[in-house]
Amino acid sequence: MSGVWKFDEKGVIRFSENPRADSAGRKANSTRRKVLVHLTTREVVSSYTSLEQILRGLGWERYSGSASDPNLLQFHKQSSIDLISLPRDFSRFSSVHMYDIVVKNPNVFHVRDM
């Protein structure tokens, strides 16, 4: 049995079985690309420019701490201890980064299969 844990619309986490996995738990040959969707506008986030605009509207600021890595873009909220770290190259923006954004901004973003 294989699958993933997902947050539903109410913020409740649920286990979702992966019907494309074989008995050994591996995915089938077809892989689906994930996209980050801004729920308010229903738009797919396709660049850091659009993502940063949305994050700024939610109170996130670009973090430029003394120990920040030049290969990362980082955002923080003054009202929170959370930090979002993203690869500077958008082509390296993966589902792990997308889910990090979703968890830290509930009911604002959603990750979907393309």
N, C-alpha and C positions, 0 to 999 in steps of 0.2 A: 504494500500500500504506500503510495506516495502522494504528495500534495503540498499545499502551502497554507499558511495562516494569513487571513485577510481581514481587514477592518470593513465592516459594512457601513451603510449610510448613518447609522446611529452611533458609530464608534465602538461597536461590539466586535471582538475578534472571533472569527470562525474558521474552522478547518475546511478547506476546499480540496477535494481529491483531484488528482491530475489524471484525467482519462487518457491522455496521450502517453503515459508512462507504461513501460512493459513490466513484467513481473519482477525484474531485477531492480526496478526503481529508476531506470534510465529513461530519458525523454525519447520519444519517437524521432525520426529523422527530421521532421519539420520543426523549425524553431520560429517562434513568433517574436517580433520586435515589440517592445513596450514603449508607450508614449505617456508623458505627463500631461494631464488635462486640467486646465483651470475651470472649476465647476461653474463659477459665476458667468463667465463668457462662453463656456463650452469650447474654448480654443485649445489646440494642442500647443504646448510650449515648444517652440522650434529654435530658440536662441537664448543666450544668456541675457541679451538686451530685454527681451519680453519678460523673462523670468525675474530679472532684477526690478523691473517696473512694478510687477505684481507684489514681490516681496517688500519693496519700499512702502507700498500702500498698506501693507499689513504690519508695518513698524520695524521691519528688518533693516539693518544698516550694513554696509560693507565693512568688514573687520580688517584692520590693518595693524594688528598687534606686532610687537617687536619680534616674536618668534614665528611669525607667519611664513609659510612656505611659498616661494615665488611660483610654484607650479599649481597652487590652489587659489580658488576664489572662496572667501569665507564671509558669512553673514552672521550677525548676532542681533538679538533684541535686548534693549536695556532692561526690559521688564522680566527677563528670563535668563537662565544660565545656559540655554541651548545655543549651539553653534552649528551652522550648516557649512560643511566643507565640500567643495565641488572641484573637479579637475578644471584647470584653466582652459583646456582644449575641449570644446563642446562635443566633439566626436567621441570623447571618452566618457561622456555623461551616460551612466548606466542605470538600470532599474534599481540598484542598491541606493544610488543617490536620490532617485525619484521617490522611493519609499521613505527615505530619511526626511524628505521635504513633506510628504503626506503626514507622517507621524507628528511632525512638529507644527503642522498647520491643518488640524483636523477640519473636515467639512469645507475645505478650500480647494484642495487638489485631489486628483484620483489618477491611479495608474491603470492604463488599459492596454490590451493587446491591439496591435495595429493590423 
